[in-house]
Amino acid sequence: MTGQEQSTTVGQLSTPTNGDSRVPATLTRLVWVLWIVSLGVLAVRFRGGGGWEIAGLVAVDGLTAVMWATVTFFSGIVHSYSRRYLAGSRRIDRFFGRVFAFTLAVMLLVAADHLALFGLAWLAMGLLMADLIGHVEGWPQAQAAASLARRYFLASSALLTIALATLWWDTGATTISGIASSVAGASSTVVLFAAGALLLAAMVQSALVPFHTWLLASMTGPTPASALMHAGFVNAGGVLLVRFAPVVTADAGVMLAIVLVGAASALLGKLLRTVQTDVKGKLGCSTVGQMGFMIMQAGLGFFGAAITHLILHGFYKAYQFLSSGGEVAHESPTKTKTKQSGSVGLAGVAVIVLTALAGGAVFAGLTGKGTQLDSGVLLVGLVVLTVMHATRDVVTQTSLPTLVRYGAVPLVALPAIAIYATVYGVIEGLLSGLPAIGQPAELTLAYGLVGAAFLAVYLAIETGVYRRSQRLYVALLNATQPPTDTLLTTTEDYNEY
């Protein structure tokens, strides 16, 4: 069967495409060339090479280099995957054009120094992603989801514009670097207002609660678009906070607010995931939670940890989305085997707790974080909770041999944490030249109370105590429901056969 005779992508009510189009192959090769170039830029930066800039427009620094290499790699994977995924679609050229344009917009965003250029790249990135969400023209639901996302992204751009205009008006600087050097002399009220607008813009773009609805409604988009969205687009909130670190770190109250909104999304995303029944819905709620963890790390002053988190999460989530079809059971429901889980017992609890504490110790030893009485203690605490969650998932799988569950867990978890700590150290070094980076927040009583509350709620979720409340279940279920006009309710809506 030729490319012209192939059926369209599921749900795309269209005629077969021109299978001879060279656009997909050309753009795929081009984006991989961009990745190779980005690796070269990253290597130069890693070896201590200076940055490049076009005065007043763009500046290629450590953040630019690491994000270019990451974004172009994810984009290359999505381009390569989509060549087969969208084979037969008459809109394949349009899809590839949008994905490639999105890649260029993100590359421009992380390199932009001029405020107007940064704002335009932010706007273009949102509009292109909204278009990808509504790619399937035959679905009214896809168009409704795209319209919803577009409204959120326009609101985010408006908030960013307000913040940038406020900073320009008060400091007279037209560049991000100029604001970084002038913000110390700016009015505290102006800085506080701008920082609040920046935080809200980051929350919308990263789909933090309560702005997560657009992300849960975006599942109408093609799977490659979802992978690019969860691996790249939502990370823009973290990049924004890093770029404007001098602004958000100027007031301790703003940093505490960043931690609070991040903690709320981290916990609520974890809770929302428990009431999802479909694969992509679970992945979407997981992203809400993971973006919360990323924002928390930025609020603690560990911007390097935030960038490390978004990169590693991007690799994980891109893989999860692109392989999501494999999670669907292709067998009779009566023969489907499910994972068995049960109580871990005293020995299991000991393995989980000791491995988690050892993971925190490895991270602290390799990075030096948490060795002093500052917010690094909370960062190490997040690492401990992450290791605890990962080891619990393995230890509770009673279908696995006891030796594997109890013996091999620390042998896998601890080297993984060591790799994470090493990557974090490399990225922290690349970001070291940026203003206001590497200054952890002071460990105050407020941070201590937030950390204690976060730990209590996290453990309540892990132990399943929250399941005793039916009212909470209903509230969580309602919170995960996107607008009804974006929901696919019958198979006829998405199955042309």
Residue, then its C-alpha position, 0 to 999 in steps of 0.5 A: m500500500t502506498g503512502q497515498e492509499q494509507s488511511t488517515t490518523v485515527g479520528q482525522l476525518s480527511t482524505p489520504t495525503n500526498g505520501d511523496s511530501r519531502v517536508p517531514a523528512t527535510l524538517t526531521r533532518l534539519v532539527w537533528v542538525l540543530w541538535i548537533v550544533s547545540l551539542g557543540v555549543l554546550a561542549v564549548r560552554f562546558r569547557g569554560g568557553g565564553g558566551w555569544e551575544i548580539a547586544g540588546l537582542v540575544a545572549v547564548d549563556g549556560l542556560t541557553a546551551v543546555m536548553w537548546a541541546t535538550v529541546t532539539f533532542f526532544s524535538g528530533i525524537v518527536h519529528s522522527y516518531s511523527r513521520r510514521y505516526l502521521a503517515g497518511s494524514r493530509r495535514i502532515d506537512r502542517f503538523f511538521g511545520r508547527v512542530f519545527a516552528f515551535t522548536l525555533a520559538v523555544m530556542l529563541l525564548v531561551a536565548a532572547d535578551h531583549l524584553a520584546l523578543f522574549g515576550l514575542a517568543w513566549l506568545a508564539m510558543g503558546l499559539l503554536m502549541a494551541d494549534l498542535i492541540g487542535h491539529v485534528e480538524g474533524w474533531p469539534q472536541a479538539q478545536a474546543a481544547a485548542s480554543l481553551a488552551r489558547r485563552y490560557f496561553l494568551a492570558s499567560s502572555a498578557l501577564l508576562t507583558i504586564a511584568l515586562a512593561t512594569l520592569w521597563w517602566d521603572t528601570g528603563a532597561t529594555t533587556i533581561s540583563g539590564i533588568a538584572s543589573s538595575v532591579a536592586g535600585a527599583s521600587s520594592t512595590v514595583v518589583l513585588f508586582a512584577a514578580g507576582a505577574l511573572l509567577l502567575a505567568a509561570m503557573v499558567q504555562s506550567a499547568l499548576v493548580p488551579f490552571h491545570t484544566w487546559l493540560l487535562a483537556s489537551m489530550t485531543g492532540p496527537t500523541p507526539a504533540s502531547a509528548l512535546m508539550h509535557a517534555g518541553f512546553v510546560n517547562a517554560g515556567g521554570v525557565l521564566l523564573v530562572r531568567f528573572a531570578p533577580v526579580v523573584t529573589a528580591d523579596a523573601g515573601v515572593m520566594l515563599a509564595i513560589v514554594l507554596v504554589g509549587a507544594a500545592s500543585a505537587l500534592l494535588g497533582k499526586l492526588l488527582r492522578t489517583v482518580q484517573t482511569d486512562v493512561k494519558g490522564k494519569l500522565g497529565c496529572s503526573t505532569v501537574g505534580q512534577m511541575g509543582f516539584m520543579i517550582m518548589q525547587a526554584g522557590l527554595g533558591f535552587f534554580g539549578a535543581a529546577i532545571t535538572h528536574l525539568i530536563l530529567h522529567g522531560f526525558y521520562k514523560a516524552y518516553q511515557f507518552l510515546s509509548s503510551g499505546g503499549e499500556v493498552a491491554h490487547e487481550s480479553p479482560t478476563k485474562t488480563k493480569t494485573k500487578q499484585s501489591g500488598s503490605v510490605g511488612l516490617a522488613g519492607v518498611a525498613v528497606i524503604v526508609l533506609t534506602a530513602l535516607a541513604g539516597g538523601a545522604v548520597f545526594a547531600g554528599l555529592t552536591g553539598k546541599g543540606t549539609q548546612l542549616d539552610s533551605g538545602v535541608l528541604l531540597v534533600g528532603l524532597v530527594v528522600l521523599t522521591v526515593m521513598h516513593a520509587t522504592r515503595d512502588v517496587v517493594t509492594q509488588t508481591s509478584l516479584p521475588t523477595l530477594v529482588r524487592y528487598g535486596a536489589v532496590p537500594l542497588v538500583a536506587l542509590p546509583a540512580i541518585a548518584i547520577y542525578a546528583t552528578v547531572y545536577g552538579v554539571i547543570e549548576g556549573l553551567l548556570s553559575g554565571l547567571p545573576a541571582i543563581g546559587q543563592p539558597a533561600e534562608l531557612t526561616l520558621a515559615y519554610g520549616l512549617v511549610g516543609a512539615a505540612f508538606l511532609a504530613v500531607y505527602l505521607a497521608i497520600e502515600t499511606g492512602v489515608y485520604r481514601r477514607s473520605q468520599r467527599l475528597y474523592v468526588a472533589l478530586l474527580n471533579a477537579t480532573q474534569p475538563p470542559t464538557d465540549t472537549l470530552l470524547t464521549t462516544t467511539e464514533d467521535y474518534n473511530e472512523y471504522 
